[in-house]
Amino acid sequence: MKRTMVIKSAAVLGVVSLGLAACGGSSTSTESSAAPAASEAPAASEAPASEAPASEPAAAECKNPTLITATLLPATGSLAFLGPPEFAGVKMAVDEINAAGGVLGAPMVNIDGDSGDTSTDIATQTTDAALSQGAQVIIGAASSGVSLTVIDKITSQGALMISPANTSPALTTYEDNGLYWRVAPSDALQGAILASTAIDSGITKAAVIARQDAYGEGLEKAFAKNFTEAGGTVTSELLYDPEAATFDAEVAEIKAGAPEAVVVIGFEESVKLLQEMIKQGVGPGDQQVYLVDGNISTEAYKEFPKNTMKGVIATVPSGEADLTAFNEALLAVDPALTDYTYGAQSYDATMVVALAANVAGCADGTAIAAALADTAGNGGEACTTYADCLALIQAGTDIDFNGVTGPLDFNQYGDPASATISINQYTSNGAFEEIGKVTAEVPLP
């Protein structure tokens, strides 16, 4: 990719501040990061349950001096491949937090739990179990659709929900009482970058097919809007049932439109969809295919005929800095990792919550939420490690926490104000490399 081409097309799409870099479990933090089912969630110690929302971030009558978080991440379901790096990211953060003295002078407690997907009721069961054990913060979900099934339950009880991976634009303006936050950008950004990537590659006609849920519909609309505004033609805009037995009719419609490229927005069912595209001659190897954060994987396509995926492009939210060293450290937490997507965001979400609790002086969900913006941004002194940030807080200094993914400044909706999208190209069925990176302000609704 060429720097001038990315900047030119992204400007047409309304994306600003661009930069491109070309590139060739347990209830305690010291236990395993494996995620038990909701019914098997470990006890969260004897910390008291969450009280009613506090009116100010620091309350003298704080009833929650111990921070109890609970993960709501995919150990099972259509996003299960994203679970391991996310659980590992949380565990790494909790270990570092407790090694540096914990939160408010006490060890931070984390309860791991499975979110499943929207075809099950696992997320509701896990959420109920976590809240009953006194969790003031829910870290998750990964799926935007899953988050929408439990967000009201969580926020109505004064607990904070912070997602490392939700990207649906629908969550930006959702009525959440100020208690829903995320460290992954809205797909208003990924859709724009994906469209500019296609335009820069000379694509003028593209089909887009997406799973029919909050995530798929939001990213599909963002891509189609930006692609057409940049002069491209969308030959097909299709939504599909991720539980469908076959995708032959949808793929036949894509083929009839004679696109130059196909954008596939989905989760694990993308394997079946791509197989049908290959069968009908509109898949990888026949024309350009673009994937996204929900289906970029080093494992999912290994059984395809050799080098089928070579040349496929995939976009995914990443970090402004190089995450190679972080991912190597993450592998030390879970040596079985093969994918690292959203591991860094999970780490950052956990860190910023713990630091905000220290800033607030209380572990109540509402108090932490009120302190998040001042913890990451708003002109404080920059710091990057928990120990350094905590020392500044204890000295009475305002901080600006910068995570491993970069600055975590939040906008008025509790979304990242800016973020980085990584552009990757498959070199084989089981490997891809970053070929470009764009950091930009996240478009507001």
Secondary structure, DSSP 8 states (H G I E B T S, - for coil): --HHHHHHHHHHTT--S--B------SSTTS------GGG----TT-----S--SSSS-TT-S--S-EEEEEB-SSSTTGGGHHHHHHHHHHHHHHHHHTT-BTTB--EEE--B---TTSSHHHHHHHHHHHTT-SEEEE-SSHHHHHHHHHHHHTTT-EEEESS---GGGTT---TT-EEESS--HHHHHHHHHHHHHHTT--EEEEEEESSHHHHHHHHHHHHHHHHTT-EEEEEEEE-TT-S--HHHHHHHHHT--SEEEEE-STTHHHHHHHHHHTT-STTTSEEEE-TTT--SSTTTTSSTTTTTT-EEEEE--SS--HHHHHHHHHH-TT----TTHHHHHHHHHHHHHHHHHHTS--HHHHHHHHHHHSSTT-EEE-SHHHHHHHHHTT--EEEEETTEE--B-TTSSBSEEEEEEEEEEETTEEEEEEEEEEE----
